[in-house]
Amino acid sequence: MDYREAGVDVAAGRDFVERIRQSVQSTYRPEVLGGLGGFGGCFEIPTGYQHPVLVSGTDGVGTKLKLATQLNRHHSVGIDLVAMCVNDVLTCGAEPLFFLDYLATGKLNPEQLVQVVEGIAEGCQQAGCALIGGETAEMPGFYPVGEYDLAGFCVGIVEKSQILNGSQVKLGDVAIGLASSGVHSNGFSLVRKIVSDRQLSWEDCPAEFGGLSLGELCLTPTKIYVKPVLSALKSGLEVHGMAHITGGGLPENLPRCLGQDQSIRIIPNSWPNLPIFEWISQTGNVNQTAMWETFNMGIGYVLIVSPHQAEETINYFESCQISAYQIGEVIIGSKELIISDQL
């Protein structure tokens, strides 16, 4: 008996690494030292920083992977993996430098997993960070054949004096919401339950989806906001705080970027409601409280700025082809989100 008979094909693993080599190397920045295949990825600290601080983040894709497996479409979840990490690191003003992934599966399927890694590489290119390492674990008996799990790890850098930590936010500052591309990577356990309980198909094409199937719309990858946000910071826009809207939606994530004795009040009709969220609410009979606490509701990222720079900030992101809206303001409170029809 050998390892292959136990379900682990070492030769297939080596072949897989060779197949993804070009995608990985396409993400390299000048600071990358060495190449693919070492025990660790080496990255040189960029020059020009007086007091550099490294910022780390980690995340996964969740049960959206179930949908990717059912539809046999795996590229977009690779982008999701990067997005969930780099958008988090970005919130304190950090530039993502490098990324690592962990991919675990019951049986290595190169055709399937090459799509995943190509998606990860595309996400890294969108974020401007290097994919400098990873781990592929073949675990027979642990995961069903055909299924896999993903975890991502990102390290960024920011000048210590420029870290956004809530202390810069002022009462009266306004919240500028950047549009999401849809469900992103949170709430899929609920979406999948609705589809299952209502005996629907991922191939269904509701009229309001503009010709896309439910599965295609839900597999739209999480938007990566890194390059336009970093450009905004470098352009001189006065950004006081930022939040990535992930699990827990706006109520949980937006107050995290505030200072002490501050809350934020938002106007729910100040941006367009995406058709996918209307469909989820109506089809699943999901009340509005549950919708707000589960999904991003069309806002994937929020910047807190001075009132006099609100219009300039909106115009800047519109010029980057990202829809932006003034959705609320900072008020006195205890780090809560208050949903109100008017300011």
PASEBA-742262 format. One record per atom (N, C-alpha, C): x, y, z; residue in one letter. Coordinates in steps of 0.1 Angstrom, whole numbers, plus 5000, padded with zeros to 4 digits. Each point is the difference from the previous one (the first is absolute). Layout:
REM residues N
XYZA...
//
This chain:
REM residues 343
500949885000M499150125000M500950125000M499550114993D500850125000D499050125002D500650124999Y499250125003Y498950024990Y500349974987R499050014990R498849915002R500249885005E498949915003E499250055012E500650085008A499350065012A499250124996A500250054987G499250114995G500750134998G501350005002V500850124998V501049984988V499950074989D500849994988D501050115000D501249975005V501150095001V500450054986V500149914990A500450044987A499050104994A498749985002A499050094996A500150145006A500450005013G500350125007G501150084994G501149934996R501150074994R499650064986R499249924993D499550054987D499150125001D499250005011F499150115002F500850135003F501149995007V500850125003V500650054987V500449914991E500650054988E498950074991E498849955001R498950064992R499650145005R500250035013I499650135005I501250105000I501249954997R501250085001R499950134993R499650004987Q499950124992Q499050105006Q498949955005S499050095006S500550075013S500749925008V500650055012V501050114997V500949974991Q501150094997Q499550134993Q498850004994S499550124994S499650105010S499949965013T499750105011T501250065007T501249964996Y501250045008Y500250154998Y500450065012R500450145000R501650005001R500650114998P501550015001P500549955014P499250015010E500549975014E500149855002E499449924991V500049855002V501449954998V500549925010L501349934999L499849854999L500749954990G499949854998G498849974991G499649885000G498949954991G499149905007G499149944992L499149905005L500749875003L499649945011G500649875004G500850005012G500350115006G500850005012G499149975012G500749995012F499249975012F499350135006F500450114995G499450135004G500250104989G499050105000G500150104990G500750125006G500950064992C500850115005C499650134993C499950115008F499550124995F500850125007F500650084992E500850115005E499150125003E500250065012I499250125003I500250114990I499050064994P500250114990P500750125007P500750074991T500750125005T499150125001T500450105007G499350135001G499250025012G499949905009Y499350015013Y500950045011Y499550105008Q500750045012Q499849915012Q498849955002H499649915011H499049914995H500449904992P499049914994P499449905010P498749984999V499349915008V499349894991V500349875003L499449894993L498649975005L499049984991V498649985004V499649864993V499549915008S499749874995S498549975001S499549924991G498649965000G499849864994G499049935005T499749874995T498549984999T499649924990D498549974998D499949884991D498749974997G499749894991G498850054991G499449904993V498950034991V498749955005V500049905010G498849955006G499349914990G498649985002T499349904993T499750054986T500550114995K499950034986K500849904992K500949935006L500849894994L499049894996L499049985007K499049894997K499450034986K499650134998L499450044987L501049994989L501350045002A501049984990A500249864996A499949915010T500149854997T498849954992T498850045004Q498849964993Q500050044986Q500550124997L499950064987L501349974992L501049945007N501349974994N500750134994N499950115008R500650134996R500850055012R501350004998H500950015012H500950135000H500050064988H500950124999H499750115009H498650035001S499650125007S500249995015S500049885006V500249985014V501450035004V500949984990G501450045003G500250155002G499250074991I500050155002I499450045013I498949935004D499450025013D501049995011D500849895000L500949985011L500950115002L500650064989V500950115001V499250125005V498950034994A499250125004A499750005014A499549895006M499650005014M501250045009M501249974996C501250035008C500550144998C500250034987V500750134997V499150125003V498649994999N499150105003N500150035015N500149895008D500250025015D501250085003D501249964995V501250065003V500050154995V499350034990L499950134994L499450105010L499149955009T499250095008T500850095009T501249965004C500850095008C501050084992C499850004987G500950084991G501249924994G500049875002A501249924996A499949964986A501149994993E500249954987E500349855001E499249914994P500349865000P501349974993P500949925006L501349974994L500049864994L499649915009F500149864995F498949915006F499849894993F498849915003F500549865000F499449925009L500249865000L498649935001L499949884994D498849935001D500249865006D498949945005Y500049865005Y498849944993Y500249894993L499049934993L500049865004L498849955005A499949865005A498949934992A500249884997T499149924992T500049855003T499049934997G500049865003G500849934990G499950044987K500949944990K500350104990K501350024997L500550104991L499449994986L499350104996N499450014986N500750124993N501049984993P500850114994P499250094992P499149954991E499250094992E499150105008E499549955011Q499250085009Q500850105008Q501149965005L500850085009L500950104993L500449974988V500750104992V499150124997V498749984998Q499150114999Q500050095012Q500049935012V500050075013V501350095001V501149944997V501350085002V500150114989V499549974988E500050114990E499150125005E498949965007G499250115005G500750075012G500749935008I500850065011I501150104993I500649954990A501050094993A499450124994A498849994994E499350124995E499750095011E499549955011G499750095012G501250075005G501149935000C501350065005C500450114990C499849984987Q500350104990Q499150125002Q498749985003Q499150115002Q500450085012Q500549945010A500450065013A501450055000A500849964990G501450054999G500949935010G499649885005C500949935009C500549874994C501149945005A500649884995A499549885007A499849904992L499749865005L501349935002L500549995012I501449955002I500049875006I498949935003G500049875006G498649955002G500049875004G498749945003G500249855004G499049945003E500049865004E498849934994E500249894993T498949914995T500149875007T498949985008A499949885008A499049904995A500449884996E499149894996E499749915012E498750005004M499649945012M498949904998M500349884995P499049904997P499249965012P498749994999G499149975011G499650115009G500650124998F499750125008F499050094993F500350024987Y499050074991Y499549904990Y498750024996P499449924989P500850024987P500149904992V500650024987V499350114992V500850094994G499450114993G499950135007G500149995014E499850125008E501450045005E500150135004Y501250065005Y499750125009Y501050045007D499850125009D501250094997D499850135003L501050104997L500250095012L501250045003A500350115009A501150084994A499950135003G501050104995G500750085011G501250044997F500850085010F500750114992F499850135005C500550114994C500850095010C501150054995V500850105008V500150134992V499850115007G500150134994G500950095007G500250124996I500950105006I499450145000I500250075011V499550145001V501050085009V500250124997E500850095008E499350025014E500749985011K499450005013K499250135002K500450114996S499350135002S498850014992S499849914990Q498850014991Q499049895003Q500249925010I499049895003I498750065004I498949944994L498650045003L499549915011L499850065012N499649915011N498750055008N499350094994G498850065006G500250135007G501350035004S500350135007S499850124991S500149984987Q499950114990Q498550044997Q499149915003V498650034997V499450115009V499250094994K499550115007K498450004999K499450055010L498550024999L499750094988L499049964993G499650074988G500649954987G501149915002D500549944988D498949924992D500249984987V499049934993V500549874995V499149914997A500449864996A499750004985A501049964992I499949984986I500149854997I498949954995G499949854997G500449974986G500849904998L500449964987L499249874996L499550004988A499049894996A500749875001A499349905004S500449865000S499649944986S500649884997S499649944987S498949895003S499550005012G498949905003G500249955014G499849875001V500149935013V501449995005V501050024992H501449985004H500249865005H500549995013S500349865005S499449985014S498950065003N499349995013N498549974998N499549915008G498649985000G499649884991G500949924995F499749904991F499349885007F500249985012S499249895007S498550034999S499750135002L498550044999L499649994985L500750054991V499749994986V499749864996V501049915003R499949864997R498749935006R499750045012K498849955007K498750044993K500050124995I498850054993I499949924987I501049994993V500049924987V499549865003V500649945010S499649865003S498649995005S499650085010D498649995005D498950034990D500350094991R499050044990R500149914988R500949905000Q500249914989Q500350074987Q500950105001L500450084988L501349944994L500350054988S501249964994S501050124998S501349985001W501050104998W499950054985W499449924991E499950044986E498850094998E499150025009D498950094999D500450144996D499250064991C500450144996C498850095002C499950055013P498950105002P500250124991P498950064996A500050114991A500850125004A500050025014E500750125005E501649985000E500449884996F501549985000F500650034987F499350064991G500650044987G500649904991G499449885000G500549894992G501049915006G500550035012L500949915008L499249905008L500549885001S499449905009S500350045015S499349945009L500250025014L501449965004L500549894995G501349955003G501150104995G499850044987E501050104994E500150135008E498850055004L500050125008L500749995014L499749885006C500549985014C501549974999C500549954989L501549984999L500850124996L499350114998T500750134997T501050025011T501350024997P501050015011P499950125008P500550005012T500150115009T500850114994T499650125000K500750114994K501250045008K501150024993I501350045007I500250154999I500050065011Y500050155000Y501450065002Y501149925000V501350045004V500550124992V500249984987K500750104992K499250135000K498750014998P499450135000P500050075013P499949925011V500150065014V501450055003V501049924997L501450055002L500350134992L499550004987S500250124992S499350125006S498849975006A499350115006A500850065012A500549915008L500850055011L501350084995L500649954990K501250074995K499650134993K498850014995S499650124993S499850125010S499949975013G499850115009G498650005006G499149914996L498750005006L500149975015L499350075008E500150005015E499149885005E500549885001V499349885004V500349985015V498950005008H500249985015H499849865005H499349924992G499849865004G499449924988G500149875001M499549914989M499549875006M499149944994A499449875004A499749914988A500349885001H499749894990H498749935005H499050004992I498749955004I499949854997I500249925010T500049854998T499049945009T500349895006G499049935009G499550095011G498750015002G499450095009G499550134994G500350024987G499550114993G500550135005G499350114996L500350135005L499850025015L499049945006P499950025015P501249965008P500649894996E501249955007E501350064996E500250024987N501350044995N500250155000N499050084997L500250154999L500450065013L499449975011P500550065013P501449975004P500649894994R501349965004R501150114997R499750094990C501050104997C499850135007C499150005010L499750135007L500950015012L500050135005G500750025013G499149985012G500550045012Q499249985012Q498850105000Q498949965006D498850095001D499450044986D500249924990Q499550034987Q499149894995Q498950044993S499249904993S499950054985S499349934992I499850044986I498549984996I499550104994R498650004996R500049994985R499349904994I499949994985I498650014995I499950044988I498750014993I499949884990I499149905003P500049884992P499650024985P499350114997N499650014986N500950104993N501250025005S500950104993S500949934990S499849874997W500749934989W499149904994W500249964988P499149904994P500049875006P498949935001N499949875005N500249904989N501049915001L500349914990L498949894998L499749964988P499049904998P500249875008P501249965002I500349875007I499550015015I500150115006F499650025014F498450005001F499450074990E498550005000E499549864998E500749924991W499649864998W500149925012W501250015007I500249925012I498950035011I499750135002S499050045010S498649944996S499650024988Q498749964996Q499949844999Q500949944994T499949864997T500249925013T500950055009G500249935013G499250055011G499250104998N499250065010N500950045012N501150074996V501050045010V499750155005V499850025013N499650135004N501250104999N499850135000Q501050104997Q501150005011Q499749975012T501049995010T501049894997T499549884996A500949894996A500850034988A499450074990M500750044988M501250095003M499750115009W501150095003W501149935008W499749915008E501049935009E500749894993E499649964987T500649894993T500850044988T499450104993F500550044986F500550145000F500850034990N500650144998N499050104995N498949954995M498850084995M500450104989M501149964993G500450094988G501250095003G500550005012I501150095004I501149915005I501149994992G501149915004G501150065008G500150135000Y501150075006Y499650145003Y500450065012V499650135004V501250085004V500050134996L501150095004L499350115009L500650045011I499650115008I500850124996I499450114996V500750124995V499450125006V500850114999S499450135004S498950044991S499050075006P498850044992P500450084987P501050095002H500450084988H500749934989H500349875003Q500649924989Q499149894995Q498850005004A499049894997A499850004984A499750114995E499850014985E501249964992E501250055005E501249974993E500349855000E499849945012T500249855002T499149924990T498750045000I499149934991I500450014986I500450124996N500450024986N501349924996N500950005010Y501249924998Y499749864997Y499249935008F499749864998F499149984987F499250094998E499249994987E500950004988E501150085001S501050014989S500849864999S500049935011C500649864999C499049894997C498850044995Q498949914997Q499549925012Q500150065011I499449945012I498950105005I498849955000S498850085005S500250035015S499850135004A500250045013A498950095005A499649995013Y498850075005Y500350055014Y499450125003Q500150055014Q498949935007Q500349915010I499049925006I499750035014I500850095007G499750035014G501050105006G499950015013E500950095007E500449955014E501150045005V500449975014V499350085010V499549945010I499350075011I500549965014I499550065010I500449965014I499349875003I500749905006G499449875003G501149915006G499649875000S500949905006S500349894989S500550044989K500549914989K498849914996K498950074996E498949934994E499750054986E499249924993L499550054987L498550025001L499650124997I498650045001I499550014986I498949934996I499450014987I498850105001I500150114993S499050105000S499650044986S498850044998D499550054987D500650134996D500550085010Q500550134997Q501150035010Q500950094996L501150055009L499550105010L
//
